[in-house]
Amino acid sequence: MSTRRSSARVSGVLLTVLLTSSCVGTGETSTGDSSSGPVSLLLWADPEELPAYREVISRFREQEPDIEVRLTHTGNRDDLLTRLSTSFSGGTPPDLFLLNYRFIGQYQARGVLEPIQPYLEDSDAFERDDFYPQALEAFTFDGVLHCLPQNVSSLVVYYNVDMFREIGLEGPPEDWTFFDMVGLARNLTIDRDGDGAPEQYGLGVEPTVIRIAPFIWSNGGTLVDDEENPTRFTLHEPAAAEVMQSFFDLREEYRVVPTEHELESQEDEDRFLNGGSAMLLASRRETPSLRTVTDFEWDVAPLPVFQEPAGILHSDAYCMTRASAHKEAAWRFLEFALGPEGQRITAEAGRTVPSLIEVAESDAFLDPDQPPASSQVFLDTIPHIRRTPSISTWHEIEERVDEVLEIGMYHRVPALDIAQRIIRETTEMFARAG
């Protein structure tokens, strides 16, 4: 296991202990008294994102002066999950929290979420058809919508335009393949001093489930045996194993991605931000940080394919807790935050691909004067988006699989061996999901 993941797991354990007597994150309270609250909101946000959430709360308060919204933000996803688990266990959950669909199943299974569907059906602010269905489906359990999505992002390729121009290209070709990407990455990996350690890598991508899955689907393969009620992975099947081996070859065969040791000192996102790599596979989440870059020009391209276009959903939603004493006030905040004005604010900050269709198709998101110039790529990908299973143990499963995938990427273990190990080590986790 790499130091990166090991540290995250250790810190998560420590936080579980510490949170019994303290709070993770920074509490922020909008001023004034409220007869309908206060409404507590918990989310994870990078520093570049926070001003947008603060503005949403401020603008909502202007419209609803009687409702106070208290924002608590954590510094990373692990802290958020620890905070949530501790608050539910202690009987003090927030009224609202914002979380990715891949981690919602565990809370839905515990019955701690207030289904959002009745509120949406009675709303005068918007209706179900106003949102992208791909995002809504990710938060629907047994036919009932439990949380309301804020965004509908997908995996794309960020690329350094300046580096591409140095090899005579403006960017990746249209309709490119995975092996086109490999070829470009080889041309863009540069060892200037000849010491065997490139100063510039062609590509940054982690060997994780959410990075590999869309390529497995693109190759005609499957991730699990049943997408709605999975019992095991199907990574040993030829289409999936071929993709896994192609990923592993990025390091040991082609050497176009950093070593495990190099990643321990500088992760892929930071390397790209600092001009140390030409391409990065990531979701819309990287955009606010990249907008602070002044040293080079950058843009986005769709994922390359094996056989056909495929994408993977990256979507967060606001969830209301069943124990909330301020449900009506919380819903009124959601109507604003996920309505045209609230979604415009977060879209202009760069963080989200709005789940509200009218905002996604507006200049608030597609503004040609704000990078990336090719934001339309995110919308063009939506029809090809698929998602990972929404089961209660998926977070646990994903953590374990990512650890094993790292072994294949950095230690020359064949893809079929890795696939069999993943199946062995996760079958019991699937069984526990019921």
N, C-alpha and C positions, 0 to 999 in steps of 0.2 A: 504494500500500500504506500502511496506517495505521502510525503510530509504534508502536502496541502490537505488531503482528505483526512489524514490521521489527526492533524491539528484541529480540523473542524469538528470531528467526532469527540475529541477530548474536551474541547471548549463547550460542546453541547452538554456533555455530562456534567461539567463543572457548573454550567449555568442552571441546570436543573436543580442542583443543590442550593445555589445562591438565591434563586428566585423565590424560595420559600420565605425569604425575609427582605428581598429587595426587588426592584423593578428594572427590567432591561429597557433601554431606550431613553428617549428624552420626552417628557411630558410638555405639551403646549396647549394652552387654554385660550379660547376666544373670550374676550371680556364680556361682562354683563351677567345679570341674573336670568334664569330661564325657568318658567313654570312647566315646561315640557321636557326638561332634561336634567342635567346635561347628558348629551349623547357622547359616549366614548368611542373613539375610532383608533384601531391599531393597524399599522401597516409597516412594510419594509420599504425604505427609500434611500437611494444614493443622494449625496449632498446636492447634486445638480437637479434632482427631481423635487426636492422639498418645497422650493418656492411656489411651484404650481399647486401643490396640495394646500399650502397655506392660503394661496389666493382663492382657491375654490371655497374653502371654509369662510374666508373673509367676505366674498361676494354673496355666499349663501346667507350669512348673518345680516347683510344689508337688506336682503329680501325677507328674511324670517328673524327679526330681532328678538323674538321670544325663545328661540332655540339656540342653546349653547352647544358647540361641538368641541370636544377635547381630543386633540390629536396626540397619540403616542407613536413614535417611530423607532424602529430598530435599525441596526446597521447592516444586517444581512439576514438571509432567509433562515439560517439555523437558529438565530436569536429569536426570530419571529415565531417559529414553530415551538421553541421551548417556552416562550412567553405564553403562547396560546394554550399549550398543554397544561402548564402550571395554573393558569387562570381558570380553566375549566375544572381542574382537579380541586382547586381551592374554592370553587363556587363564586368566583368574581370575574367572569368573562366580560370582555368589552361588548358594547351594544353592536358594534360593527367591526369587521376586519376585512382586509383585502389580501387575497391569497390565490396562488396559481391552482388550476384545476387538478394538477397531478397530486396535490396534497389534501384535497377536500374530502375524499372518500372516507378517511379515518374519522372525520368529524360527523359526516352524515350518518355513518354506521352507528355512532354513539348516540344519535338522536338529539344532538345539541344545537342543530341549526333550525331556524325558523324558515319554513318554505316561503320563497318570495313570490311564487306564482299567483296566489290570491291577490297580493298587493298590485302586481303588474296588471292583472285582469281588470282591476277596479281603477287603474290610474287614468287620469286625464292628461298627463304629461307626455306619455308615449305608449306604444303598444308593442306586442311581441314582434310583429313584422318590421318594426323599425330597426331591429338589431340583426347582425349577421347570424344566421342559424347555426353555423359551425361553432360559434362561441357559446350560444345558448345550450346546445346539445351536451357540451362538456360538463355543464353544471346541472344536468337533468338526471334524476334518479327515480326509477320506477314510474317514469312518465311525469314527474313533478319537478319543476324548476326550483332549485333550492337557493341559488345565488345569482346575482345579476352581473354579467360580465362588463368590465370596463374596457377591455381591449381584445384584439384579435390578431396578434402578431404572428410571425412565422420565422423560420430560419432562412437567412439570406447570406450572401457573401459580401462582406465589406471589402473594398479594395482601395489601395493607395494609387490614385490616378497618376501621380508624378512618377512612381516606380514603373507603372505600365508604359508611360510615355518614353521612359528610358530604353525600353526594348521595342519601341516602335508601335505600340498599341494604345488606343484610348481606353480600353477596358476589355473584359472577357468577351468572347464572341457570342452572338446570339445562338440559342439552342445548343449550348455547349454540353459536353459529356463530362463524367467524372474524370476520365483519363485526359481530356483536354485540360482540366484543372491541374492534374498532376504534371502535365507537360509544362504548363505555365509556371507552376510552382518550382519546377526544376530550373527553369530559366531565371527565375526571380530569387533563387537562393544563391547568395554571393559570399564567398570566403575571400575577402580582399587581401588579407595578409598571408594566406596560404597555410595557416596553422591547423587546419582541419575543423575549426569551429567557426561557422558562418557568422558574419556580423549582421547579415540580413537573411531571414528565412522567407520562403515563398508562401507559407501557409501557417495558420494557427487554428487548430481544432482539437478539442478534447475527445478522447475515446469514451464517450458516454452514451447511454441509451438514447437520449434526446438528440444527439448528433448523428448517430448511426441509423436510427429508425427510418427517417425519410428515404434514405438511399436503399434500404432493404425493400421498402414499398415500391420505390422506383424500379427496382430490379425484378418486380413481380413476386417478391417474397412476403412472408408474414412475420410478425414479431411474436405473437402468441397463438395458441390453438383456437381461441374464441375471444374476439375483441370485447364482447359484452360480459362474458362469464369465463374468463381465462383460468386454466388449471396448470399451464406450464408454458415455457418459452418454446419456440420452434426455430431457434437459431442454428440448429444442426442441419436444417434442410438446405439443399444446394444454393438456392438464390440468396438466402441470408448469410450462409457461410462464406460465399464468394465476396459479398460486400464487407464483411468483417475482416477477411484477409486483406482486401484492398486497403482498408483503413490501417491495419497494422503495418502494411508495406510502406505507408507514408513515412514512417520513421526508419525502419531497419533496411528497407530496400532502396527507397528513393532519398531518404534523409532531407526531406523538405519541411519537416516540422521539428521543433526543438526537442532536445533530450529531456528525460524526466528530471535530471539534475538542473538543467537550465530553467525548467518550469517552476522548480521550487524557489528560485530566486526572482523570477519574473514571469507572471502568468501571461497567457496568450493575449488577453485584452490590453494589458499594460504594454506588452511588447509592440502591439499594433499602434497604440496611442503614441508610443515613443519613436515610431518610425523604424522598428526593428523587424517588421514582417510586412509582406505585400498584400496578403489576404487574411481575412478572419471570418470564420463561420459563427454567426451570432444572431440574436433576435433584435427587435427594435430597441431593446433596453440599452444598447450601447450608444444610441444616438445622442442623448444629452451630453455625455462625456466627450464624444468626438466633436461636438460643436464648439468645444473649448480649444480645439487644435487650430493653431495658426501656421504651423511649419509645413503642411502639405495639404493637397486637395484630396478628397476621398468621395466615394460614392458606393452604391450597392448594386448587386446583380442577383438574379434569381439563382437558386441552387442548380448546379449541373445535374445531369440525369445519367442513369444507367440505361433504362429502356423508355421510361415515360415520366412526365413531370409528377413530382410528389412533394408535399411539404408537411411539416409537423406543427401542430397548434401550440402557440405560446399565449396563454390567456389567463388573466387575473380577474377575479370578480369580488364584488362587495357581498359579504355574507352577514346576515343578521342572526344573532344568537337567540335561541329559544328562551333563555333566562332573562333577556333584556326587559327592563321595566319601562323602556321608552320607545317602543316599537313604532308608534305613529310618527314621533319626531324623527326617528332614525330613517323611516321611509321617506319622509319629506326631504331629508338631506340627500338620500339616494336619487330622488326625482330630479334634484338640482344637479348633483355631481355627475349623473349619467345622462342628463338632458343636454340640449344643444350648447348652452353656455358653459356648463361644467366640463363637458368633453372638449369643447374648443380650447379651454384653458390648458388642459393636460396635453392636448394634441400639439398646440403651439410650442409647448416646452420640449417637444421631441420624443417624449418617453413612450407614447402610446400610438398604436394603430387603432383609432376609435372603433368601438363595437357598434356605435350608432351610425348607421349607413350614411345619413345626410352629412355628418361631420367628416367622416372618412373621405367622402368624395368632394369635400370643399377645400378651399385654399388654406384653411386652418391646419390641415394635414399635408396637402399637396403643394404648399407654397414653394414656387420655383426659386425664390430668393433665399431659402433656407436649405442647407444640406441635410440629407442627401438629395441631389438633383433628381434622382430616379425613385422617389418615394412610391410612385405608381407600382413598382415591383411588388411591394407588400400587398397591394390590393389584387394584383393579377394572380398572386399565389393562392388567394383564399379558396377558389374552387377546387384546388388540389390538396387542400389541407386534410390531414388525418390526425388522430390523437392517440395517446397511450391509454391503457385501461384506467378507469376511475374506481378502483377497488380500495378497500380500507387499508390494505398492507402495501400499497404501491410505493409509498415513500421508503419503506424498509427494503423492498425489493430493489428499487432503483439504486439505493446506496450500495447494496451488495454487488449488483451487476456492474456498476461503474468501477468498483475496486478490482473486479476480475478482468474487466476490459483493459484496465491499465496494465495488467500483467502481460496480456497479449501484445499490446502496443509497444511496450518498452523492454520486454524480456524474451522475445523471439519464441513465444509459445504459439503453435499453429491454431488457426481459427476453430477448427473442429474440436480440438481439445478444450479450448476456452468455452465453446458452446456447450459441450457436455458438462463441464464444471458448473456453468451457470444453471443449467437445468437441475443438476443434483442439489445445488445449494439454495435454490429458490422454490422448489416444488412444495415444500412444507409451508412456506410463506403464502403461496397461492391458496393452499388448503385452508389456512387460518382465516382467509378473507371470506370464506363461506361462499 
